[in-house]
Amino acid sequence: MKIRKVLITAGSTLVFGLLSFVGFQWWAPSLSAESLTKEEVNQTAKDKFPGTIMKTTKSEGEEYQIEMQLETGVYQIRMDAKSGEVRSIKKETIGHTAEAATEKAPQKLLTQNEIKTRISSQGDLEQIDFVQEKDNSFYKAVVNKNNEKITLILDPYTGAIIDSTLVADSIITESEAIAIAEKHVKGTGDDTEFYQPLDQTPYYLVEVELEDDRDAVVQVDGYTKEVKTITWEDDEENDNDGPE
């Protein structure tokens, strides 16, 4: 009788031990499973939802929270940190979506043609360049408006004018003025005077002697190089002659 009780007790112990061993083997992987890395959970999210991940954070409750841009908007996705299973997915509000897109979505660089369209009202475009500096980039354009040159510095992403500067044209030299006058009346420069009145642009008066011994005084604009007037000295003498 005692032997039977001993056998029953030993058998129960053996069965309990086997069940405990099987149970431990069953639960051991889940107890020892490590959390997925941020890269792994991001890849899992991309496999499930084709889109762009904007932000990923891990909470204390073994959960990842992923902010993801999909075709239909921005979504908050909660995923199990160990299994990668999706616990919930919720679309963000329109206001927050717009804010997130503004802050996190990369801006598109405008083309030169797009910049030209944006500054068409500023004047006639003469030159445009894209300038890339170490920590900054911008478009630099030169426009002509009302015979004045203006340099514009523009934001390369929005086209907004950052700075506008009036370009100070350089006054031509005396030699340049003489060459212009000689070419215009086909003669030889003899004398030159420079004038800079307050009410008009600076100019040169160049006296030119022609092959037929006539003399002409040519007015040349100091900025534009334009010939403004031509006065023949014979005409002046005739105008001054009167009845004696």
GUNU-466823 format. One line per field, with one value per residue: residue in one letter; chain; x, y, z negated of N, C-alpha, C in turn. Coordinates in nm, 3 decimals. Atoms other than C-alpha are relative to their C-alpha. Example, Ala and Ser with C-alpha at 12.3 -4.5 7.8 and 13.67 -1.06 7.14 Angstrom:
<atoms>
type <- (A  S)
mol <- (A  A)
n.c1 <- (0.089  -0.082)
n.c2 <- (-0.119  -0.119)
n.c3 <- (0.000  0.006)
ca.c1 <- (1.230  1.367)
ca.c2 <- (-0.450  -0.106)
ca.c3 <- (-0.780  -0.714)
c.c1 <- (0.090  -0.077)
c.c2 <- (0.120  0.109)
c.c3 <- (0.000  -0.073)
</atoms>
This chain:
<atoms>
type <- (M  K  I  R  K  V  L  I  T  A  G  S  T  L  V  F  G  L  L  S  F  V  G  F  Q  W  W  A  P  S  L  S  A  E  S  L  T  K  E  E  V  N  Q  T  A  K  D  K  F  P  G  T  I  M  K  T  T  K  S  E  G  E  E  Y  Q  I  E  M  Q  L  E  T  G  V  Y  Q  I  R  M  D  A  K  S  G  E  V  R  S  I  K  K  E  T  I  G  H  T  A  E  A  A  T  E  K  A  P  Q  K  L  L  T  Q  N  E  I  K  T  R  I  S  S  Q  G  D  L  E  Q  I  D  F  V  Q  E  K  D  N  S  F  Y  K  A  V  V  N  K  N  N  E  K  I  T  L  I  L  D  P  Y  T  G  A  I  I  D  S  T  L  V  A  D  S  I  I  T  E  S  E  A  I  A  I  A  E  K  H  V  K  G  T  G  D  D  T  E  F  Y  Q  P  L  D  Q  T  P  Y  Y  L  V  E  V  E  L  E  D  D  R  D  A  V  V  Q  V  D  G  Y  T  K  E  V  K  T  I  T  W  E  D  D  E  E  N  D  N  D  G  P  E)
mol <- (A  A  A  A  A  A  A  A  A  A  A  A  A  A  A  A  A  A  A  A  A  A  A  A  A  A  A  A  A  A  A  A  A  A  A  A  A  A  A  A  A  A  A  A  A  A  A  A  A  A  A  A  A  A  A  A  A  A  A  A  A  A  A  A  A  A  A  A  A  A  A  A  A  A  A  A  A  A  A  A  A  A  A  A  A  A  A  A  A  A  A  A  A  A  A  A  A  A  A  A  A  A  A  A  A  A  A  A  A  A  A  A  A  A  A  A  A  A  A  A  A  A  A  A  A  A  A  A  A  A  A  A  A  A  A  A  A  A  A  A  A  A  A  A  A  A  A  A  A  A  A  A  A  A  A  A  A  A  A  A  A  A  A  A  A  A  A  A  A  A  A  A  A  A  A  A  A  A  A  A  A  A  A  A  A  A  A  A  A  A  A  A  A  A  A  A  A  A  A  A  A  A  A  A  A  A  A  A  A  A  A  A  A  A  A  A  A  A  A  A  A  A  A  A  A  A  A  A  A  A  A  A  A  A  A  A  A  A  A  A  A  A  A  A)
n.c1 <- (0.084  -0.089  -0.072  0.091  0.009  -0.127  0.001  0.095  -0.062  -0.110  0.058  0.056  -0.113  -0.058  0.092  -0.006  -0.127  0.006  0.086  -0.071  -0.106  0.063  0.052  -0.113  -0.047  0.100  0.002  -0.134  -0.032  0.070  -0.055  -0.136  -0.001  -0.044  0.079  -0.049  -0.069  0.074  -0.010  0.081  0.141  0.027  0.010  0.127  0.107  -0.004  0.051  0.145  0.064  -0.091  0.004  -0.122  -0.002  -0.039  -0.050  0.018  -0.037  0.032  0.053  -0.042  0.084  -0.041  0.081  -0.052  0.098  -0.055  0.075  -0.028  0.071  0.054  0.063  0.125  -0.024  -0.098  0.060  -0.072  0.006  -0.054  -0.046  -0.062  -0.145  -0.063  0.053  0.018  0.141  0.064  0.102  0.103  -0.040  0.095  -0.034  -0.008  0.092  -0.048  -0.087  -0.128  -0.063  -0.060  -0.113  -0.106  -0.054  -0.078  -0.120  -0.085  -0.017  -0.106  0.048  -0.046  -0.074  0.062  -0.085  -0.023  0.121  0.101  -0.044  0.027  0.144  0.033  -0.055  0.027  0.053  -0.105  -0.074  -0.053  -0.109  -0.126  -0.088  0.043  -0.097  0.023  -0.121  -0.006  -0.105  -0.021  0.119  0.111  0.013  0.098  -0.007  -0.037  0.048  -0.015  0.109  -0.006  0.132  -0.007  -0.141  -0.078  -0.029  0.028  -0.042  0.094  -0.040  0.128  0.004  0.006  0.112  0.128  -0.006  0.017  -0.113  -0.067  -0.068  0.009  -0.101  -0.017  -0.138  -0.054  -0.074  -0.125  -0.006  -0.100  -0.119  -0.010  -0.043  0.116  0.090  -0.059  0.013  0.141  0.027  -0.072  0.066  0.133  -0.003  -0.112  -0.101  -0.106  0.027  -0.094  0.008  0.107  0.038  0.091  0.100  0.080  0.105  0.083  0.132  -0.007  -0.114  -0.126  -0.025  -0.121  0.008  -0.123  -0.016  -0.056  -0.033  0.022  -0.096  0.035  -0.029  0.112  -0.013  0.126  -0.004  0.085  0.034  0.003  0.046  -0.108  0.036  0.052  -0.084  0.087  -0.024  0.123  0.016  -0.116  0.009  -0.103  -0.046  0.041  0.138  -0.001  -0.047  0.107  0.106  -0.045  -0.010  0.121  -0.021  -0.084)
n.c2 <- (-0.121  -0.114  -0.006  -0.059  -0.145  -0.059  -0.005  -0.105  -0.130  -0.020  -0.026  -0.137  -0.094  0.005  -0.068  -0.144  -0.049  -0.008  -0.113  -0.124  -0.015  -0.038  -0.136  -0.093  -0.010  -0.074  -0.141  -0.058  -0.096  -0.128  -0.071  -0.046  -0.075  -0.138  -0.097  -0.035  -0.129  -0.104  0.027  0.118  -0.033  -0.088  0.084  0.073  -0.095  -0.026  0.119  0.006  -0.123  -0.074  -0.143  -0.060  -0.011  -0.134  -0.001  0.126  -0.008  0.120  -0.031  0.092  0.120  0.090  -0.035  -0.104  -0.091  -0.042  -0.100  0.042  -0.069  0.087  -0.075  -0.062  -0.090  0.040  0.095  0.043  0.146  0.060  0.136  0.075  -0.012  0.132  0.078  -0.083  -0.002  -0.130  -0.007  -0.095  -0.098  -0.111  -0.113  -0.127  -0.104  -0.073  -0.109  0.054  0.055  -0.112  -0.048  0.099  -0.004  -0.122  0.005  0.117  0.040  -0.079  -0.100  0.018  -0.114  -0.058  -0.011  -0.137  -0.046  -0.032  -0.127  -0.104  -0.029  -0.069  -0.137  -0.066  -0.134  -0.084  -0.066  0.087  0.081  -0.005  0.109  0.077  0.104  0.071  -0.010  0.099  -0.025  0.110  0.026  -0.078  -0.002  -0.099  -0.047  -0.140  -0.047  -0.143  -0.045  -0.140  -0.063  -0.146  -0.032  0.024  0.141  0.040  0.135  0.067  0.125  0.069  0.131  0.100  0.093  -0.070  -0.109  -0.128  -0.092  -0.019  -0.130  -0.072  -0.105  -0.077  0.008  -0.130  0.011  -0.075  -0.103  0.033  -0.086  -0.105  0.064  0.068  -0.104  -0.051  0.103  0.004  -0.122  0.009  0.098  -0.046  -0.105  0.033  -0.105  0.016  -0.073  -0.109  -0.049  0.069  -0.053  0.089  -0.071  0.086  -0.085  0.065  0.036  0.098  0.089  -0.061  0.014  -0.060  -0.079  0.029  -0.079  0.086  -0.071  0.084  -0.020  -0.120  -0.113  -0.034  0.048  0.041  0.029  0.118  0.028  0.145  0.036  0.062  0.137  0.085  -0.018  -0.046  -0.136  -0.076  -0.111  -0.039  -0.143  -0.041  -0.134  -0.090  -0.037  -0.097  -0.128  -0.056  -0.045  -0.122  -0.109  -0.081  -0.122  -0.100)
n.c3 <- (0.000  0.006  -0.126  -0.098  0.024  -0.041  -0.145  -0.043  0.030  -0.096  -0.133  -0.001  -0.003  -0.134  -0.091  0.030  -0.050  -0.146  -0.036  0.031  -0.099  -0.126  0.016  -0.001  -0.138  -0.077  0.037  0.008  -0.107  0.016  0.115  -0.029  -0.125  0.013  -0.075  -0.132  -0.007  -0.070  -0.143  -0.031  0.008  -0.114  -0.119  0.012  -0.031  -0.144  -0.068  0.017  -0.050  -0.088  0.027  0.052  0.145  0.039  0.137  0.072  0.142  0.078  0.131  0.106  -0.002  -0.107  -0.116  -0.089  -0.061  -0.128  -0.077  -0.138  -0.107  -0.103  -0.109  0.047  0.112  0.101  0.094  0.119  0.006  0.123  -0.029  0.108  -0.011  -0.013  -0.113  -0.117  -0.038  0.008  0.105  -0.044  -0.102  0.008  -0.086  0.070  -0.046  -0.118  0.044  0.041  -0.120  -0.073  0.078  -0.010  -0.136  -0.013  0.080  -0.018  -0.140  -0.065  -0.095  -0.136  -0.052  -0.119  -0.117  -0.044  -0.070  0.102  0.060  -0.099  0.003  0.125  0.005  -0.128  0.025  0.058  -0.107  -0.105  0.053  -0.073  0.041  0.116  0.038  0.126  0.081  0.107  0.097  0.094  0.079  -0.054  -0.146  -0.042  -0.138  -0.015  -0.130  -0.030  -0.087  -0.042  0.011  -0.016  -0.027  0.121  0.025  0.139  0.034  0.089  0.064  0.015  0.065  -0.108  0.019  -0.006  -0.097  0.069  -0.014  0.128  -0.001  -0.126  0.004  -0.123  -0.048  -0.041  -0.125  -0.002  -0.104  -0.102  0.004  -0.102  -0.126  -0.057  -0.053  -0.124  -0.103  -0.041  -0.078  -0.128  -0.086  -0.036  -0.102  -0.090  0.006  0.100  0.123  0.021  0.137  0.073  0.131  0.072  0.080  0.088  0.058  0.101  -0.051  -0.107  0.010  -0.045  -0.144  -0.058  -0.123  -0.075  -0.122  -0.104  -0.123  -0.117  -0.108  -0.078  0.088  0.088  0.137  0.062  0.144  0.020  0.139  0.022  0.135  0.077  0.042  -0.107  -0.119  -0.109  -0.051  0.027  -0.096  -0.081  -0.034  -0.096  0.034  -0.107  0.029  0.110  -0.051  -0.079  0.092  0.069  -0.097  -0.013  -0.079  0.065)
ca.c1 <- (0.000  0.278  0.459  0.152  0.129  0.495  0.448  0.144  0.333  0.635  0.417  0.238  0.568  0.697  0.385  0.398  0.762  0.697  0.412  0.627  0.910  0.678  0.514  0.849  0.961  0.636  0.655  1.031  1.060  0.796  0.952  1.300  1.195  1.371  1.201  1.228  1.470  1.347  1.474  1.298  0.965  0.991  1.050  0.753  0.534  0.650  0.572  0.219  0.147  0.320  0.408  0.667  0.756  0.775  0.840  0.889  0.892  0.890  0.678  0.739  0.463  0.665  0.493  0.608  0.413  0.471  0.360  0.328  0.232  0.005  -0.177  -0.493  -0.325  -0.109  -0.177  -0.073  0.013  0.063  0.270  0.375  0.745  0.811  0.583  0.544  0.167  -0.046  -0.248  -0.427  -0.416  -0.576  -0.584  -0.475  -0.689  -0.662  -0.508  -0.237  -0.173  -0.110  0.118  0.314  0.351  0.479  0.731  0.857  0.802  1.107  1.056  1.090  1.350  1.196  1.333  1.470  1.157  0.935  1.143  1.115  0.736  0.727  0.938  0.793  0.623  0.953  1.094  1.269  1.493  1.857  2.028  1.946  2.179  2.141  2.390  2.487  2.682  2.797  2.486  2.260  2.127  1.932  1.851  2.012  1.840  1.902  1.602  1.570  1.278  1.235  1.599  1.719  1.888  1.773  1.937  1.692  1.779  1.506  1.416  1.482  1.183  0.909  1.029  0.989  1.209  1.459  1.646  1.617  1.906  1.931  2.241  2.449  2.558  2.915  2.974  3.157  3.506  3.602  3.773  3.455  3.250  3.495  3.488  3.107  3.093  3.357  3.177  2.841  2.942  3.247  3.512  3.796  3.741  3.898  3.775  3.557  3.366  3.183  2.859  2.669  2.354  2.115  1.803  1.931  2.182  2.551  2.669  2.970  2.991  3.242  3.365  3.432  3.606  3.494  3.700  3.507  3.630  3.291  3.272  3.002  2.931  2.793  2.611  2.671  2.477  2.720  2.529  2.353  2.616  2.328  2.387  2.134  2.195  2.427  2.494  2.680  2.893  2.807  2.442  2.527  2.714  2.424  2.182  2.398  2.425  2.181  2.129  2.392)
ca.c2 <- (0.000  0.235  0.140  0.235  0.576  0.635  0.547  0.775  1.062  1.009  0.997  1.319  1.489  1.373  1.494  1.831  1.862  1.783  2.034  2.298  2.232  2.251  2.566  2.730  2.641  2.788  3.115  3.163  3.327  3.585  3.664  3.701  3.878  4.210  4.526  4.614  4.892  5.221  5.125  4.788  4.932  5.204  4.939  4.739  5.049  5.117  4.757  4.793  5.151  5.301  5.655  5.882  5.853  6.197  6.112  5.800  5.791  5.508  5.526  5.358  5.106  4.913  5.095  5.295  5.599  5.678  5.991  5.903  6.094  5.885  5.984  6.071  6.271  6.240  5.946  5.854  5.482  5.290  4.972  4.703  4.746  4.370  4.217  4.514  4.465  4.772  4.862  5.160  5.407  5.749  6.033  6.374  6.685  6.904  7.193  6.978  6.811  7.146  7.250  6.925  6.948  7.305  7.227  6.886  6.839  6.945  7.263  7.261  7.488  7.726  7.729  8.040  8.058  8.052  8.332  8.532  8.504  8.623  8.936  9.028  9.332  9.461  9.562  9.422  9.134  9.177  8.902  8.623  8.387  8.120  8.177  7.890  7.986  7.769  7.806  7.999  8.007  8.267  8.404  8.732  8.922  9.258  9.439  9.767  9.990  10.350  10.355  10.247  9.917  9.736  9.432  9.188  8.914  8.647  8.347  8.039  7.850  8.114  8.377  8.647  8.956  8.960  9.273  9.538  9.772  10.049  9.999  10.315  10.336  10.447  10.764  10.711  10.852  11.158  10.935  10.733  11.052  11.181  10.849  10.853  11.213  11.153  10.847  11.022  11.326  11.170  11.417  11.472  11.567  11.898  12.001  11.848  11.981  11.781  11.904  11.757  11.969  11.896  11.867  11.618  11.342  11.429  11.488  11.579  11.856  11.746  11.988  11.801  11.940  11.804  11.771  12.058  12.289  12.296  12.251  12.069  12.052  11.708  11.646  11.289  11.145  11.047  10.729  10.599  10.718  10.857  11.159  11.415  11.716  11.839  12.209  12.342  12.645  12.797  12.787  12.971  13.239  13.284  13.309  13.580  13.783  14.070  14.388  14.650)
ca.c3 <- (0.000  -0.089  0.229  0.433  0.268  0.336  0.702  0.734  0.571  0.795  1.105  1.011  0.951  1.287  1.470  1.295  1.382  1.748  1.765  1.599  1.846  2.148  2.014  1.957  2.308  2.443  2.255  2.248  2.597  2.515  2.180  2.324  2.649  2.694  2.818  3.183  3.269  3.409  3.754  3.740  3.633  3.903  4.167  4.036  4.059  4.417  4.513  4.381  4.488  4.794  4.696  4.533  4.165  4.007  3.642  3.426  3.044  2.788  2.475  2.139  2.204  2.465  2.748  3.047  3.166  3.531  3.715  4.083  4.396  4.620  4.939  4.745  4.470  4.157  3.923  3.567  3.553  3.224  3.259  3.012  2.938  2.931  3.192  3.425  3.430  3.493  3.184  3.333  3.623  3.612  3.864  3.739  3.770  4.082  3.889  3.739  4.073  4.240  3.956  3.972  4.348  4.318  4.047  4.155  4.527  4.732  4.932  5.308  5.467  5.722  6.075  6.246  6.465  6.155  6.001  6.324  6.310  5.950  6.015  6.354  6.199  6.057  6.396  6.701  6.599  6.704  6.507  6.262  6.073  5.808  5.526  5.294  4.984  4.692  4.478  4.711  5.066  5.262  5.606  5.713  5.992  6.159  6.308  6.494  6.399  6.513  6.635  6.291  6.215  5.902  5.744  5.583  5.334  5.330  5.115  5.333  5.190  5.167  5.414  5.149  5.193  4.906  5.012  5.283  5.366  5.623  5.835  5.866  6.228  6.284  6.482  6.809  6.848  7.050  7.307  7.352  7.400  7.665  7.851  7.855  7.983  8.252  8.380  8.383  8.592  8.759  8.647  8.402  8.038  7.949  7.605  7.329  7.029  6.761  6.595  6.302  6.246  5.958  6.175  6.433  6.491  6.541  6.897  7.110  7.369  7.630  7.897  8.221  8.528  8.866  9.183  9.345  9.066  8.899  8.520  8.328  7.955  7.863  7.534  7.407  7.109  6.834  6.743  7.052  7.309  7.513  7.738  7.613  7.840  8.116  8.154  8.457  8.384  8.723  8.616  8.296  8.484  8.724  8.434  8.276  8.599  8.626  8.816  8.739)
c.c1 <- (0.087  0.074  -0.086  -0.009  0.127  0.004  -0.092  0.062  0.112  -0.051  -0.056  0.110  0.061  -0.087  0.005  0.128  0.001  -0.084  0.070  0.108  -0.057  -0.051  0.109  0.053  -0.095  0.008  0.137  0.031  -0.066  0.055  0.137  0.008  0.040  -0.088  0.063  0.072  -0.087  0.001  -0.089  -0.150  -0.040  -0.018  -0.131  -0.117  -0.005  -0.055  -0.152  -0.071  0.099  -0.013  0.135  -0.010  0.055  0.062  -0.029  0.050  -0.042  -0.045  0.048  -0.078  0.033  -0.084  0.070  -0.117  0.065  -0.093  0.038  -0.088  -0.042  -0.069  -0.122  0.020  0.108  -0.070  0.094  -0.019  0.068  0.034  0.065  0.151  0.069  -0.046  -0.013  -0.144  -0.059  -0.111  -0.112  0.058  -0.107  0.048  0.000  -0.098  0.063  0.098  0.138  0.076  0.071  0.123  0.119  0.065  0.089  0.133  0.096  0.022  0.108  -0.057  0.062  0.068  -0.066  0.101  0.019  -0.124  -0.109  0.035  -0.029  -0.146  -0.036  0.048  -0.027  -0.051  0.106  0.080  0.046  0.123  0.123  0.090  -0.059  0.099  -0.045  0.131  -0.008  0.119  0.006  -0.128  -0.123  -0.002  -0.110  0.015  0.037  -0.038  0.023  -0.110  0.019  -0.141  0.016  0.146  0.087  0.019  -0.018  0.045  -0.096  0.061  -0.129  0.016  -0.015  -0.117  -0.136  -0.003  -0.016  0.126  0.058  0.064  -0.011  0.094  0.011  0.146  0.045  0.085  0.128  -0.001  0.112  0.117  -0.004  0.039  -0.117  -0.096  0.054  -0.018  -0.143  -0.033  0.066  -0.069  -0.135  0.002  0.116  0.101  0.103  -0.030  0.106  0.001  -0.121  -0.025  -0.104  -0.092  -0.082  -0.107  -0.088  -0.130  0.004  0.127  0.127  0.019  0.132  -0.041  0.133  0.002  0.074  0.022  -0.013  0.102  -0.030  0.014  -0.119  0.027  -0.139  0.023  -0.103  -0.022  -0.019  -0.043  0.108  -0.028  -0.033  0.084  -0.080  0.038  -0.131  -0.024  0.130  -0.020  0.117  0.038  -0.037  -0.142  -0.006  0.041  -0.109  -0.110  0.039  0.010  -0.132  0.027  0.083  -0.060)
c.c2 <- (0.125  0.017  0.066  0.150  0.070  0.014  0.110  0.139  0.031  0.031  0.141  0.104  0.006  0.074  0.150  0.061  0.014  0.118  0.133  0.028  0.046  0.143  0.104  0.018  0.081  0.150  0.066  0.098  0.134  0.079  0.060  0.086  0.145  0.091  0.024  0.134  0.100  -0.025  -0.117  0.033  0.096  -0.081  -0.080  0.090  0.028  -0.118  -0.007  0.118  0.075  0.150  0.047  0.016  0.137  0.005  -0.135  0.016  -0.129  0.041  -0.102  -0.131  -0.094  0.021  0.109  0.082  0.061  0.101  -0.018  0.075  -0.101  0.086  0.077  0.092  -0.054  -0.085  -0.025  -0.151  -0.047  -0.145  -0.063  -0.003  -0.134  -0.074  0.081  0.006  0.139  -0.004  0.096  0.091  0.107  0.116  0.128  0.100  0.076  0.110  -0.050  -0.057  0.109  0.051  -0.095  0.004  0.122  -0.011  -0.110  -0.039  0.086  0.095  -0.022  0.128  0.049  0.006  0.147  0.055  0.037  0.131  0.116  0.041  0.082  0.144  0.076  0.143  0.096  0.075  -0.101  -0.075  0.008  -0.118  -0.070  -0.113  -0.066  -0.003  -0.101  0.030  -0.115  -0.036  0.071  -0.011  0.099  0.025  0.148  0.043  0.150  0.037  0.147  0.057  0.152  0.047  -0.010  -0.151  -0.032  -0.145  -0.059  -0.128  -0.072  -0.134  -0.107  -0.096  0.069  0.109  0.137  0.085  0.027  0.138  0.061  0.121  0.068  -0.001  0.137  -0.019  0.084  0.098  -0.035  0.097  0.103  -0.061  -0.071  0.101  0.055  -0.101  -0.007  0.120  -0.007  -0.096  0.051  0.104  -0.017  0.114  -0.031  0.086  0.102  0.046  -0.066  0.070  -0.092  0.083  -0.100  0.085  -0.079  -0.055  -0.099  -0.085  0.068  -0.020  0.067  0.085  -0.016  0.083  -0.085  0.082  -0.096  0.033  0.125  0.127  0.045  -0.059  -0.032  -0.025  -0.110  -0.023  -0.151  -0.027  -0.078  -0.142  -0.090  0.003  0.049  0.143  0.078  0.109  0.019  0.146  0.035  0.145  0.102  0.047  0.104  0.138  0.069  0.054  0.131  0.119  0.075  0.122  0.101  0.137)
c.c3 <- (0.000  0.132  0.107  -0.016  0.047  0.152  0.052  -0.020  0.100  0.139  0.010  0.011  0.139  0.101  -0.019  0.055  0.151  0.047  -0.024  0.105  0.134  -0.006  0.005  0.142  0.087  -0.024  0.002  0.111  -0.019  -0.116  0.031  0.126  -0.025  0.086  0.136  -0.005  0.077  0.151  0.041  -0.001  0.113  0.128  0.000  0.038  0.151  0.079  -0.005  0.065  0.088  -0.021  -0.053  -0.151  -0.038  -0.140  -0.065  -0.142  -0.070  -0.139  -0.101  0.003  0.115  0.126  0.079  0.053  0.124  0.066  0.146  0.098  0.106  0.106  -0.048  -0.119  -0.093  -0.105  -0.118  -0.012  -0.128  0.029  -0.121  0.020  0.019  0.124  0.128  0.047  -0.018  -0.105  0.038  0.107  0.004  0.086  -0.081  0.059  0.115  -0.040  -0.036  0.119  0.078  -0.072  0.013  0.137  0.019  -0.071  0.043  0.144  0.066  0.103  0.137  0.048  0.128  0.114  0.038  0.071  -0.099  -0.070  0.094  0.000  -0.122  -0.003  0.128  -0.019  -0.053  0.106  0.104  -0.053  0.091  -0.032  -0.121  -0.024  -0.129  -0.077  -0.115  -0.089  -0.099  -0.075  0.056  0.153  0.036  0.149  -0.001  0.141  0.014  0.099  0.032  -0.003  0.003  0.013  -0.125  -0.018  -0.148  -0.018  -0.103  -0.055  -0.037  -0.070  0.108  -0.010  0.015  0.107  -0.063  0.014  -0.138  -0.007  0.140  -0.008  0.136  0.040  0.047  0.126  -0.007  0.118  0.098  -0.010  0.111  0.135  0.067  0.064  0.133  0.114  0.053  0.090  0.137  0.095  0.050  0.112  0.098  0.009  -0.106  -0.122  -0.028  -0.146  -0.068  -0.133  -0.063  -0.089  -0.082  -0.071  -0.098  0.058  0.115  -0.015  0.050  0.151  0.038  0.119  0.070  0.127  0.103  0.127  0.118  0.110  0.083  -0.083  -0.083  -0.139  -0.054  -0.150  -0.027  -0.149  -0.017  -0.145  -0.074  -0.045  0.118  0.127  0.120  0.041  -0.012  0.104  0.078  0.039  0.092  -0.028  0.107  -0.025  -0.109  0.050  0.082  -0.087  -0.066  0.095  0.008  0.081  -0.078  0.009)
</atoms>
